[in-house]
Amino acid sequence: MRWWWQELAGLVLPADCAGCGAARVLVCAECGDALSGAVAATVRPSPPPVGLPVVWAAAGYEKGVRSLLLAHKERGALPLAGVLGAALAGAVLAGGAGAQGGAGEVALVPVPSARRQVRARGHDPARRIALAAAGRLRRTGVPARVAPVLGLRRAVADQAGLGARQRRENLAGALAVRRGGRRLTEGARIVLVDDLITTGSTLAEAARAVRAAGLVAGPGAVLRAAVVAAPVDSFRRIERAPRV
């Protein structure tokens, strides 16, 4: 049970920038700029896994951005969820989910963590960032909510250290939409979200599960994904994204 003291520590203790170590600031201006979404772009691993939707990333996974994501995910720096969520919201907007004329709400569907990982970390990083992103989107006038409809239906190995092919095999058929998932996403434009994309295997499996459950169907239906960061060499183009 790490949640309560992590939250308290983040509120009352002085902190250095988790990205670069700048003194007595949660996120310094330079690291904040890297997460601003100014270079949000579509990203595509090489080779891309079958079924991977178009993925938008807010920043390159390097330097301060990498350190911030690791601090949040692995070291329980929970107050960082706000700035990471703002970056994710920027990627969602860059992908057109908040475009005028779009019907209904935006449903952010986070990729789930294994229960053992949640217990070890004391939180679910993707879900926490998704909640912050949904709040930021609502404040900019985009109706958004988090729909945690995906769950693991079998055990999977730790992805760390696995190659692209091993990751695909490890995750094949591992995700499914929970009972009631259709109700939670009905009428919404679904955006799969995660903190990071590397080989794309996790998001491809999430997309397969969502499509198999019929949550994205019909003429013109489009499934998108958004992440905070991606390896720089996977960016397909650089274009300015809306600020949030």
BAVEXKE-908578 format. One record per residue: x, y, z of N, C-alpha, C, CB in turn. Coordinates in steps of 0.1 Angstrom, whole numbers, plus 5000, padded with zeros to 4 digits. Glycine has a CB too. Layout:
! residues N
n_X|n_Y|n_Z|ca_X|ca_Y|ca_Z|c_X|c_Y|c_Z|cb_X|cb_Y|cb_Z
X|Y|Z|X|Y|Z|X|Y|Z|X|Y|Z
...
! end
This chain:
! residues 244
n_X|n_Y|n_Z|ca_X|ca_Y|ca_Z|c_X|c_Y|c_Z|cb_X|cb_Y|cb_Z
5008|4988|5000|5000|5000|5000|5009|5012|5000|4991|5000|5012
5013|5016|4988|5023|5028|4987|5016|5041|4984|5033|5025|4977
5003|5040|4980|4997|5052|4974|4997|5064|4983|4983|5048|4970
4992|5062|4996|4990|5074|5004|5002|5081|5007|4984|5069|5017
5014|5074|5010|5026|5082|5013|5032|5088|5001|5036|5074|5020
5030|5082|4989|5035|5088|4977|5028|5101|4973|5034|5078|4965
5015|5101|4975|5007|5113|4973|5011|5124|4982|4992|5110|4974
5013|5120|4995|5016|5130|5005|5030|5136|5003|5015|5124|5019
5040|5127|5000|5053|5132|4997|5054|5141|4985|5062|5120|4995
5046|5138|4975|5046|5147|4964|5040|5161|4967|5038|5141|4953
5032|5162|4977|5026|5175|4980|5034|5183|4990|5012|5172|4986
5042|5177|4999|5048|5184|5009|5063|5185|5009|5044|5179|5023
5069|5176|5001|5084|5176|5001|5089|5183|4989|5089|5161|5001
5100|5191|4991|5106|5198|4979|5112|5187|4970|5117|5207|4984
5112|5190|4957|5117|5180|4947|5125|5187|4937|5105|5173|4941
5134|5179|4931|5142|5184|4920|5135|5179|4907|5157|5179|4920
5138|5185|4896|5132|5181|4883|5135|5166|4881|5137|5190|4872
5125|5158|4879|5127|5144|4876|5133|5142|4862|5115|5136|4878
5133|5152|4854|5139|5150|4841|5154|5153|4840|5132|5159|4831
5158|5163|4846|5172|5167|4845|5179|5170|4858|5173|5179|4836
5171|5171|4869|5177|5173|4882|5178|5188|4886|5191|5167|4882
5172|5197|4879|5172|5211|4882|5166|5213|4896|5164|5219|4872
5172|5221|4904|5169|5222|4919|5155|5228|4921|5179|5230|4926
5148|5221|4930|5135|5226|4937|5125|5230|4927|5138|5237|4945
5123|5221|4917|5112|5223|4908|5107|5209|4903|5116|5233|4896
5094|5207|4902|5089|5194|4898|5093|5190|4884|5074|5193|4900
5091|5200|4875|5095|5198|4861|5100|5212|4856|5083|5193|4852
5113|5212|4852|5118|5225|4848|5113|5230|4835|5134|5224|4847
5115|5242|4831|5110|5248|4819|5115|5240|4806|5114|5262|4817
5127|5236|4806|5133|5229|4794|5126|5215|4793|5148|5227|4796
5125|5208|4804|5118|5195|4803|5103|5196|4800|5120|5187|4816
5097|5207|4805|5083|5210|4802|5081|5213|4787|5078|5221|4811
5090|5220|4782|5089|5223|4767|5090|5211|4759|5100|5233|4763
5098|5201|4763|5100|5189|4755|5087|5181|4755|5111|5180|4761
5078|5183|4766|5065|5176|4767|5054|5185|4762|5063|5172|4781
5056|5196|4756|5046|5206|4752|5037|5201|4741|5052|5219|4749
5041|5191|4733|5034|5187|4722|5037|5194|4709|5019|5188|4725
5046|5203|4710|5050|5212|4698|5055|5203|4687|5060|5222|4702
5060|5192|4689|5065|5183|4679|5057|5170|4678|5080|5180|4681
5045|5170|4682|5037|5158|4682|5036|5154|4667|5022|5161|4687
5037|5140|4666|5037|5135|4652|5032|5120|4652|5051|5136|4646
5029|5115|4641|5026|5101|4640|5039|5094|4641|5019|5098|4626
5038|5082|4647|5050|5074|4649|5047|5060|4644|5055|5073|4664
5057|5053|4639|5055|5040|4633|5067|5031|4635|5052|5041|4618
5066|5021|4644|5078|5012|4645|5082|5005|4632|5075|5002|4657
5094|5001|4631|5098|4994|4619|5104|4980|4623|5108|5002|4611
5097|4969|4619|5085|4969|4611|5073|4970|4620|5084|4955|4604
5062|4976|4615|5050|4978|4624|5043|4964|4625|5041|4988|4617
5037|4962|4637|5030|4949|4639|5016|4950|4631|5027|4947|4654
5011|4939|4628|4998|4939|4621|4987|4944|4630|4995|4924|4616
4979|4953|4624|4968|4958|4631|4970|4971|4639|4962|4948|4640
4983|4976|4639|4986|4988|4647|4979|5000|4641|5001|4990|4647
4970|5007|4649|4964|5019|4643|4974|5030|4642|4952|5023|4652
4969|5041|4636|4978|5053|4636|4980|5058|4650|4971|5065|4627
4993|5060|4653|4997|5064|4667|5003|5078|4667|5007|5053|4673
4998|5086|4676|5004|5100|4677|5012|5100|4690|4993|5110|4677
5024|5106|4690|5032|5108|4702|5035|5123|4704|5045|5100|4701
5036|5127|4717|5038|5141|4720|5053|5144|4720|5032|5144|4733
5062|5134|4722|5076|5138|4724|5084|5126|4721|5078|5143|4738
5097|5128|4719|5107|5118|4717|5111|5112|4730|5119|5123|4709
5113|5099|4730|5117|5092|4742|5132|5093|4744|5112|5077|4742
5136|5104|4750|5150|5106|4751|5152|5117|4763|5157|5111|4738
5164|5118|4768|5168|5128|4777|5158|5129|4788|5170|5141|4770
5154|5142|4791|5145|5145|4802|5131|5138|4801|5142|5159|4803
5126|5136|4789|5113|5129|4787|5114|5115|4792|5109|5130|4773
5125|5108|4788|5127|5094|4793|5128|5094|4808|5140|5088|4787
5135|5103|4814|5137|5103|4829|5124|5106|4836|5147|5113|4833
5116|5115|4830|5103|5118|4836|5093|5106|4836|5096|5130|4829
5093|5099|4824|5084|5087|4823|5088|5076|4833|5084|5082|4809
5101|5074|4834|5106|5064|4843|5104|5067|4857|5121|5061|4840
5105|5080|4861|5103|5084|4874|5089|5082|4878|5107|5099|4876
5079|5085|4869|5065|5083|4872|5062|5068|4873|5057|5090|4861
5067|5060|4863|5063|5046|4862|5070|5038|4873|5066|5041|4848
5083|5039|4874|5090|5030|4882|5094|5035|4896|5103|5026|4875
5094|5048|4898|5098|5053|4911|5087|5060|4918|5109|5063|4909
5075|5059|4913|5063|5064|4920|5062|5079|4922|5063|5058|4934
5068|5086|4912|5067|5101|4913|5053|5105|4907|5078|5108|4904
5043|5103|4915|5029|5104|4911|5025|5119|4907|5020|5100|4922
5031|5129|4913|5027|5143|4908|5030|5145|4894|5034|5153|4917
5039|5137|4888|5043|5139|4874|5031|5136|4864|5055|5131|4870
5021|5129|4869|5010|5125|4861|5003|5137|4854|4999|5117|4869
5003|5148|4861|4997|5160|4855|5004|5165|4842|4997|5172|4865
5017|5167|4843|5024|5171|4831|5025|5161|4820|5039|5175|4835
5025|5148|4824|5025|5137|4814|5011|5136|4808|5029|5124|4820
5001|5138|4816|4987|5138|4811|4985|5149|4801|4977|5139|4822
4990|5161|4804|4989|5172|4795|4996|5169|4781|4995|5185|4801
5007|5162|4782|5014|5158|4769|5005|5148|4762|5028|5152|4772
5000|5139|4769|4991|5129|4762|4979|5135|4756|4987|5118|4772
4973|5145|4763|4962|5152|4757|4966|5159|4744|4956|5163|4768
4978|5165|4744|4983|5171|4732|4984|5161|4720|4996|5178|4734
4988|5149|4723|4989|5139|4713|4975|5135|4708|4997|5127|4718
4965|5134|4717|4952|5131|4713|4946|5141|4704|4943|5129|4726
4948|5154|4708|4943|5165|4699|4950|5165|4686|4945|5178|4706
4963|5162|4686|4970|5162|4673|4965|5152|4664|4985|5160|4675
4960|5141|4669|4954|5130|4661|4940|5133|4656|4954|5117|4669
4935|5144|4660|4922|5148|4654|4910|5144|4663|4920|5142|4641
4912|5138|4675|4901|5134|4683|4893|5145|4688|4906|5125|4695
4899|5157|4689|4891|5169|4693|4887|5178|4682|4899|5176|4703
4888|5173|4670|4885|5182|4658|4870|5186|4658|4888|5175|4645
4867|5198|4654|4854|5202|4654|4846|5194|4644|4853|5217|4650
4833|5191|4647|4825|5183|4639|4825|5169|4642|4829|5185|4624
4834|5164|4651|4834|5151|4656|4822|5148|4665|4847|5147|4663
4816|5137|4664|4804|5134|4672|4808|5127|4685|4795|5125|4664
4801|5130|4696|4802|5123|4708|4815|5126|4716|4801|5109|4706
4816|5119|4727|4828|5120|4735|4840|5113|4730|4825|5115|4749
4851|5116|4736|4864|5109|4734|4865|5099|4745|4876|5119|4732
4867|5087|4742|4869|5077|4753|4884|5072|4752|4860|5064|4751
4891|5076|4762|4905|5072|4763|4906|5058|4770|4914|5082|4772
4911|5049|4762|4911|5035|4767|4926|5031|4770|4906|5025|4756
4930|5031|4783|4944|5028|4786|4947|5014|4784|4946|5033|4800
4960|5011|4780|4965|4998|4780|4967|4993|4794|4978|4997|4772
4961|4982|4798|4962|4977|4812|4976|4972|4816|4951|4967|4815
4979|4974|4829|4991|4967|4834|4987|4954|4841|4998|4977|4844
4996|4945|4842|4994|4933|4849|4992|4936|4864|5005|4922|4847
4984|4928|4871|4982|4931|4885|4994|4931|4893|4972|4921|4891
5003|4922|4890|5016|4921|4898|5024|4934|4896|5024|4909|4894
5024|4940|4884|5031|4952|4882|5024|4964|4889|5031|4955|4867
5011|4964|4890|5004|4974|4897|5007|4973|4912|4989|4973|4895
5008|4961|4917|5011|4959|4931|5026|4964|4934|5009|4944|4935
5035|4960|4925|5049|4963|4927|5051|4978|4926|5058|4956|4917
5044|4985|4917|5047|4999|4915|5038|5008|4924|5043|5003|4901
5027|5002|4929|5018|5010|4937|5008|5018|4929|5026|5019|4946
5008|5017|4916|4998|5024|4908|4999|5019|4894|5001|5040|4908
4989|5023|4886|4988|5019|4872|4992|5031|4864|4974|5013|4868
5004|5032|4858|5009|5044|4852|5000|5049|4840|5023|5042|4847
4996|5040|4831|4989|5044|4819|4975|5050|4823|4987|5033|4809
4969|5043|4833|4955|5048|4837|4956|5061|4844|4949|5037|4846
4966|5063|4852|4968|5076|4859|4970|5087|4850|4979|5075|4870
4979|5085|4840|4981|5095|4830|4969|5098|4821|4993|5091|4821
4962|5087|4818|4949|5089|4810|4939|5098|4818|4943|5075|4807
4938|5096|4831|4929|5104|4839|4933|5118|4838|4928|5099|4853
4945|5121|4839|4950|5135|4839|4948|5141|4825|4965|5136|4842
4950|5133|4814|4947|5137|4801|4933|5140|4798|4952|5127|4791
4924|5132|4803|4909|5134|4802|4905|5147|4808|4901|5123|4807
4911|5150|4820|4908|5162|4827|4913|5174|4819|4914|5163|4841
4925|5174|4813|4930|5185|4805|4921|5187|4793|4944|5182|4801
4917|5176|4786|4909|5177|4774|4896|5184|4778|4906|5163|4768
4889|5180|4789|4877|5186|4793|4878|5201|4795|4871|5179|4805
4890|5205|4801|4892|5219|4803|4894|5227|4791|4904|5221|4813
4897|5221|4780|4898|5228|4767|4886|5226|4758|4910|5222|4759
4875|5221|4764|4863|5220|4757|4860|5207|4750|4862|5231|4748
4869|5197|4751|4867|5184|4745|4861|5175|4755|4881|5179|4739
4849|5170|4752|4843|5160|4762|4851|5147|4761|4828|5157|4758
4857|5144|4772|4866|5132|4773|4864|5124|4786|4880|5136|4771
4866|5112|4786|4865|5103|4798|4874|5091|4796|4850|5099|4801
4878|5085|4807|4886|5073|4806|4877|5061|4807|4896|5073|4818
4879|5052|4798|4871|5039|4797|4881|5028|4799|4863|5038|4784
4883|5023|4811|4892|5012|4814|4886|4998|4810|4897|5012|4828
4884|4996|4798|4876|4984|4794|4885|4972|4790|4868|4988|4782
4898|4974|4789|4907|4963|4786|4912|4956|4798|4918|4968|4777
4913|4943|4797|4920|4935|4808|4927|4924|4803|4909|4930|4818
4937|4919|4811|4945|4907|4807|4937|4894|4810|4958|4907|4814
4936|4885|4800|4928|4873|4802|4937|4861|4804|4919|4870|4790
4950|4864|4804|4960|4853|4807|4973|4860|4812|4963|4844|4795
4982|4853|4818|4994|4858|4823|5004|4861|4811|5001|4849|4833
5011|4871|4812|5021|4874|4802|5035|4877|4809|5017|4887|4793
5046|4874|4801|5059|4876|4807|5062|4891|4807|5069|4869|4799
5072|4895|4815|5076|4909|4815|5082|4912|4801|5087|4911|4827
5078|4923|4796|5082|4927|4782|5097|4932|4782|5073|4938|4777
5102|4936|4793|5116|4942|4793|5125|4931|4788|5120|4946|4807
5134|4935|4778|5144|4926|4773|5139|4918|4762|5149|4918|4784
5126|4918|4758|5121|4910|4747|5122|4918|4734|5107|4906|4750
5126|4911|4723|5126|4917|4710|5112|4918|4705|5134|4909|4701
5111|4924|4693|5098|4927|4687|5090|4915|4685|5099|4935|4674
5096|4904|4679|5089|4892|4676|5084|4885|4689|5097|4882|4668
5093|4885|4699|5090|4879|4712|5079|4886|4719|5102|4879|4721
5078|4899|4718|5067|4907|4724|5054|4904|4717|5070|4922|4723
5054|4903|4704|5042|4899|4697|5037|4886|4701|5044|4899|4682
5046|4876|4703|5042|4863|4707|5037|4863|4721|5053|4853|4705
5044|4871|4730|5040|4871|4744|5026|4877|4746|5050|4880|4751
5022|4887|4737|5009|4894|4739|4998|4889|4731|5011|4908|4736
5001|4880|4721|4991|4875|4712|4979|4869|4719|4997|4865|4702
4967|4876|4717|4955|4871|4723|4954|4873|4738|4953|4857|4721
4963|4881|4744|4963|4883|4759|4953|4893|4764|4977|4887|4763
4948|4902|4756|4939|4912|4760|4925|4910|4756|4943|4926|4755
4915|4914|4764|4901|4913|4760|4893|4924|4766|4895|4899|4765
4882|4927|4760|4873|4938|4765|4865|4932|4777|4864|4944|4754
4865|4939|4788|4857|4934|4800|4842|4935|4797|4861|4942|4812
4835|4927|4805|4820|4928|4804|4816|4942|4807|4814|4918|4814
4807|4947|4799|4802|4961|4800|4810|4971|4792|4802|4964|4814
4821|4966|4785|4829|4975|4778|4822|4983|4767|4840|4968|4772
4812|4977|4761|4805|4984|4750|4797|4995|4756|4795|4974|4743
4791|4993|4768|4783|5004|4774|4792|5016|4778|4776|4999|4787
4805|5013|4782|4814|5024|4787|4819|5032|4775|4825|5018|4794
4819|5026|4763|4824|5033|4751|4814|5037|4741|4835|5025|4745
4801|5034|4744|4791|5036|4734|4790|5051|4730|4777|5031|4739
4790|5054|4718|4788|5068|4713|4801|5076|4713|4778|5075|4721
4812|5070|4717|4825|5078|4719|4835|5074|4708|4831|5075|4733
4843|5083|4705|4855|5080|4696|4866|5075|4705|4859|5093|4688
4870|5062|4702|4879|5055|4710|4893|5059|4707|4877|5040|4709
4901|5062|4717|4916|5064|4715|4923|5056|4725|4920|5080|4716
4931|5046|4720|4939|5038|4728|4951|5046|4733|4944|5025|4721
4954|5045|4746|4965|5054|4752|4974|5046|4760|4958|5065|4760
4987|5050|4760|4997|5044|4768|5008|5055|4770|5004|5031|4761
5017|5052|4780|5027|5062|4782|5038|5062|4771|5034|5060|4796
5041|5050|4766|5052|5048|4757|5049|5037|4746|5065|5044|4764
5054|5040|4734|5054|5029|4724|5068|5026|4720|5045|5033|4711
5071|5013|4719|5084|5009|4714|5083|5001|4701|5092|5001|4725
5079|4988|4703|5077|4979|4691|5063|4980|4686|5080|4965|4694
5054|4986|4694|5040|4987|4689|5032|4974|4692|5039|4990|4675
5038|4964|4698|5030|4951|4700|5019|4953|4710|5040|4941|4705
5021|4961|4720|5010|4962|4730|4998|4969|4725|5015|4970|4743
5000|4980|4718|4989|4988|4712|4982|4980|4701|4994|5001|4706
4990|4972|4693|4984|4964|4683|4975|4953|4689|4995|4957|4674
4979|4947|4700|4971|4937|4707|4958|4944|4713|4979|4930|4718
4960|4956|4718|4948|4963|4723|4939|4967|4712|4953|4976|4730
4944|4970|4701|4935|4973|4689|4928|4961|4685|4943|4979|4678
4935|4949|4685|4928|4937|4681|4916|4934|4690|4938|4925|4681
4919|4935|4703|4908|4932|4713|4896|4941|4711|4914|4933|4727
4899|4954|4709|4888|4964|4707|4880|4961|4695|4893|4978|4707
4887|4958|4684|4880|4954|4672|4872|4941|4673|4890|4954|4660
4878|4931|4680|4871|4918|4681|4859|4919|4689|4881|4908|4688
4858|4929|4698|4846|4931|4706|4836|4939|4699|4850|4937|4720
4839|4944|4688|4830|4952|4680|4828|4967|4685|4816|4946|4680
4838|4972|4693|4837|4985|4698|4840|4996|4687|4846|4987|4709
4847|4991|4677|4850|5000|4665|4844|4993|4653|4865|5004|4664
4834|4997|4648|4828|4991|4636|4819|5001|4629|4819|4979|4641
4816|4997|4616|4808|5006|4608|4816|5014|4598|4800|5015|4617
4809|5019|4588|4815|5027|4578|4822|5040|4584|4805|5031|4567
4834|5042|4580|4841|5054|4584|4847|5053|4599|4832|5065|4584
4844|5042|4606|4850|5041|4619|4865|5041|4619|4844|5029|4626
4871|5049|4628|4886|5050|4628|4890|5047|4642|4890|5063|4623
4900|5039|4644|4906|5037|4657|4920|5044|4657|4908|5021|4660
4922|5052|4667|4935|5059|4669|4941|5055|4682|4932|5074|4668
4954|5059|4683|4961|5057|4695|4970|5069|4698|4970|5044|4695
4973|5071|4710|4981|5083|4714|4990|5078|4726|4973|5095|4718
5002|5084|4726|5012|5081|4737|5019|5093|4740|5022|5069|4733
5025|5093|4752|5033|5104|4756|5046|5105|4748|5037|5104|4771
5053|5094|4746|5066|5094|4739|5068|5082|4731|5077|5095|4750
5077|5083|4722|5081|5072|4713|5096|5074|4709|5072|5072|4700
5103|5064|4706|5117|5065|4701|5117|5075|4689|5123|5052|4697
5127|5084|4690|5128|5095|4680|5129|5089|4666|5141|5103|4682
5135|5078|4663|5137|5073|4650|5124|5067|4644|5147|5062|4649
5113|5066|4653|5100|5061|4648|5091|5072|4643|5094|5053|4658
5095|5085|4645|5086|5096|4641|5086|5097|4626|5091|5109|4647
5074|5098|4620|5072|5098|4606|5073|5112|4600|5059|5091|4602
5068|5121|4608|5068|5135|4604|5067|5144|4616|5057|5139|4593
5071|5156|4615|5070|5166|4626|5061|5177|4622|5084|5172|4630
5051|5179|4630|5042|5190|4627|5037|5196|4640|5030|5185|4618
5034|5209|4640|5029|5215|4652|5016|5211|4656|5029|5230|4650
5014|5208|4669|5001|5203|4674|4995|5214|4682|5003|5191|4682
4981|5213|4685|4975|5223|4693|4980|5223|4707|4960|5220|4693
4982|5234|4713|4986|5235|4727|4974|5233|4736|4993|5249|4730
4977|5226|4747|4966|5223|4757|4971|5227|4771|4961|5209|4757
! end
